[in-house]
Amino acid sequence: MLFWGPNVSALLKKLNASEGEKRRAILAKLGRSPEKTIETTVEYILTNRLNGADAREVLLSFEEDIAFDALLPHIGSTNENIRTLFTDVVRKRWMPREVQKLIPCLNEANHYARSAATDLMMEFPKTIPVSQIVPLLQDDDKDKKRKAIQILTAIGTNQAGAAIAELLEDPKSWIRKKAIEGIVTMEYRGAAELLREMLATEKDPGVIKTAIHSLKYIGVPSDAVLLTKILSSDDMVTRQLAADVIVAIADASVVTNIVALMRSKDTTVRRLGADILKNLKDPNVGTALIKALRDEDWWVRELAVEALSKIANEKLNGILRKLLEDKDPYIRRIAAEYFCYISDSNSYEGLVELLKDKDWWTRERAIVALGNLGDPRAIKLFRGLTKDKQVRLAIPDALSDIGGEESLDLLEEMMTDENRGVRIKVARAFCKVGGPRARELLERMLNDQETEVREVVERAITALDSGK
């Protein structure tokens, strides 16, 4: 027996106040007439005569499979509450068993229905036949095509990936871009060769960037060589993206190509090359980086020496120690810079020699490197440089790195230096060395004639007292 409108309405009115066996009996009766119950339930929700919890319980009470067909149209309701409720009920009660029945919704004109069906299908993609989704890729409707790509991506099989890969040749750039994004998400490596070919022919900047990015996930080390060609692109963002992907996928086979780039007349390209070599952290790039130390661009040299410090080993340390004696002052300076990053006790004698170098910058780097070594033998050598106006600013920091009473002795001598910058550095060095004597010396500096120096001293004392 079916319950028509008035009976269903009466049962729904009684539902809210019922419980236990009586409530179960009402739900059972409603469940025998799904189509009319659904129609009346929607009406009651829209007119605020039935709360969401009761409505959900009613919709979940249906026993007949025919209820699914009656429920389905409402996942495309223009009312968000109705749409959410019915989608949730379909998910809970009929998914994934009836997921294939959602496929026709993708062809509906109602975009709410398409979206709800797509969301449900993407939650349960493994039972969806690829063959029933592929035809949508040829549809002229942009939204249908986009949703087909999303669903195939969620399915994630090679068959689905191959279907999406065919879109890489689509004349519309947004489709090519979406296809690449889908391929990356599912990591479909079968499309890698097509993407390589695309990089050689693609004109759309957005698609090019997406294709470059894709190789980070489905590319192989040899693709890094292909990407080096893009480092000369006019677009800065594209160049940087290519560089990032090269670092992510490359092995030592790319070094030769990067070295060739570092001979480019374009300073930006050379800098990118040095930066890539720095971040590869592969011992086999050491030789290339040593060559880069002689580049005419100072920034390339700086990047190269920093890169060498990232992959430092005894062999590289030995090469750099020899460069401390190089005839070229730029090479001596950059070699000293290396030991500012790397603490190598065997570099001590070579760095000491550089304290007498004619180039002030080299002397300054040698001071920093000796401080980095932490060898107290250097302190007496620094004493002879405290009047060297070109390098004396580097001494307090080096002394603070070495630490100890002997460092404090020399810092005490320097705390009355005529140069305000030196005195500020001394105050900070006292703070770093720490201890009662350092604090006492800082208190004496509170009488400095310069306000800026006194402020630094006060902050240093506060930091010492707080243990920071």
KAJOLIN-V683254 format. One record per residue. N is the residue number from 1. RES is the residue in one letter. PSI is psi as a letter, one per 40 degrees, with the letter a starting at -180 (NA if undefined). BURIAL is + if it has 24 or more other C-alpha atoms within 12 Angstrom, else -. Layout:
n = {N N}
res = {RES RES}
psi = {PSI PSI}
burial = {BURIAL BURIAL}
//
This chain:
n = {1 2 3 4 5 6 7 8 9 10 11 12 13 14 15 16 17 18 19 20 21 22 23 24 25 26 27 28 29 30 31 32 33 34 35 36 37 38 39 40 41 42 43 44 45 46 47 48 49 50 51 52 53 54 55 56 57 58 59 60 61 62 63 64 65 66 67 68 69 70 71 72 73 74 75 76 77 78 79 80 81 82 83 84 85 86 87 88 89 90 91 92 93 94 95 96 97 98 99 100 101 102 103 104 105 106 107 108 109 110 111 112 113 114 115 116 117 118 119 120 121 122 123 124 125 126 127 128 129 130 131 132 133 134 135 136 137 138 139 140 141 142 143 144 145 146 147 148 149 150 151 152 153 154 155 156 157 158 159 160 161 162 163 164 165 166 167 168 169 170 171 172 173 174 175 176 177 178 179 180 181 182 183 184 185 186 187 188 189 190 191 192 193 194 195 196 197 198 199 200 201 202 203 204 205 206 207 208 209 210 211 212 213 214 215 216 217 218 219 220 221 222 223 224 225 226 227 228 229 230 231 232 233 234 235 236 237 238 239 240 241 242 243 244 245 246 247 248 249 250 251 252 253 254 255 256 257 258 259 260 261 262 263 264 265 266 267 268 269 270 271 272 273 274 275 276 277 278 279 280 281 282 283 284 285 286 287 288 289 290 291 292 293 294 295 296 297 298 299 300 301 302 303 304 305 306 307 308 309 310 311 312 313 314 315 316 317 318 319 320 321 322 323 324 325 326 327 328 329 330 331 332 333 334 335 336 337 338 339 340 341 342 343 344 345 346 347 348 349 350 351 352 353 354 355 356 357 358 359 360 361 362 363 364 365 366 367 368 369 370 371 372 373 374 375 376 377 378 379 380 381 382 383 384 385 386 387 388 389 390 391 392 393 394 395 396 397 398 399 400 401 402 403 404 405 406 407 408 409 410 411 412 413 414 415 416 417 418 419 420 421 422 423 424 425 426 427 428 429 430 431 432 433 434 435 436 437 438 439 440 441 442 443 444 445 446 447 448 449 450 451 452 453 454 455 456 457 458 459 460 461 462 463 464 465 466 467 468}
res = {M L F W G P N V S A L L K K L N A S E G E K R R A I L A K L G R S P E K T I E T T V E Y I L T N R L N G A D A R E V L L S F E E D I A F D A L L P H I G S T N E N I R T L F T D V V R K R W M P R E V Q K L I P C L N E A N H Y A R S A A T D L M M E F P K T I P V S Q I V P L L Q D D D K D K K R K A I Q I L T A I G T N Q A G A A I A E L L E D P K S W I R K K A I E G I V T M E Y R G A A E L L R E M L A T E K D P G V I K T A I H S L K Y I G V P S D A V L L T K I L S S D D M V T R Q L A A D V I V A I A D A S V V T N I V A L M R S K D T T V R R L G A D I L K N L K D P N V G T A L I K A L R D E D W W V R E L A V E A L S K I A N E K L N G I L R K L L E D K D P Y I R R I A A E Y F C Y I S D S N S Y E G L V E L L K D K D W W T R E R A I V A L G N L G D P R A I K L F R G L T K D K Q V R L A I P D A L S D I G G E E S L D L L E E M M T D E N R G V R I K V A R A F C K V G G P R A R E L L E R M L N D Q E T E V R E V V E R A I T A L D S G K}
psi = {h i h a d d d d d d d d d d d d e i i b d d d d d d d d d d e e g d d d d d d d d d d d d d e f e h i d d d d d d d d e e h d i d d d d d d d d d e e e i e h d d d d d d d d d d d d d d e i e d f d d e e d d d e e i d h d d d d d d d d d d d d d g e e e h h d d e d d d d e e i e h d d d d d d d d d d d d d d e i d d d d d d d d d e e e i e h d d d d d d d d d d d d d e f g e e e d d d d d d d d e d h d h d d d d d d d d d d e d d e i i d e d d d d d d d e e e i e h d d d d d d d d d d d d d e i a e e e d d d d d d d e e i e h d d d d d d d d d d d d e d f h d e e d d d d d d e e e i e h d d d d d d d d d d d d d f i i d d d d d d d d d e e e i d h d d d d d d d d d d e d d h h h d e e d d d d d d e e e i d h d d d d d d d d d d d d d d f h e d e d d d d d e e e e h d d e d d e d d d d d d d d a i d d d d d d d d d e e e i d h d d d d d d d d d d d d d d i i d d d d d d d d d e e e i e h d d d d d d d d d d d d d d d e e NA}
burial = {- - - - - - - + + - + + + - + + - - - - - - - - - + + + + + + + + + + + + + + + + + - + + - - - - + + + - + + + + + + + + + - - - - + + - - + + + + + + + - - - - + + + + + + + + + + - + + + - - + + + + + + + + + + - - - - + + + + + + + + + + + - + + - + + + + - - + + + + + - - - - - + + + + + + + + + + + + + + + - - + + + + + + + + + + - - - - + + + + + + + + + + + + + + + + + + + - + + + - + + - - + - - + + + + + + + + + + + + + + + + + + + + + + + + + + + + - - - - - + + + + + + + + + + + + + + + + + + + + + + + + + + + - - - + + + + + + + + + + + + + + + + + + + + + + + + + + + + - + - + + + + + + + + + + + + + + - - - + + - + + + - + + + + - - - + + + + + + + + + + + + + + + + - + + + + + + + + + - + - - + + + + + + + + + + + + + + + + + - + + - + + + - + + - - - - + + + + + + + + + + + + + + - + + + + + + + - + + + + - - + + + + + + + + + + + + + + + - - - + + - + + + - + + - + - - - - + + - + + + + + + - - + - - - -}
//
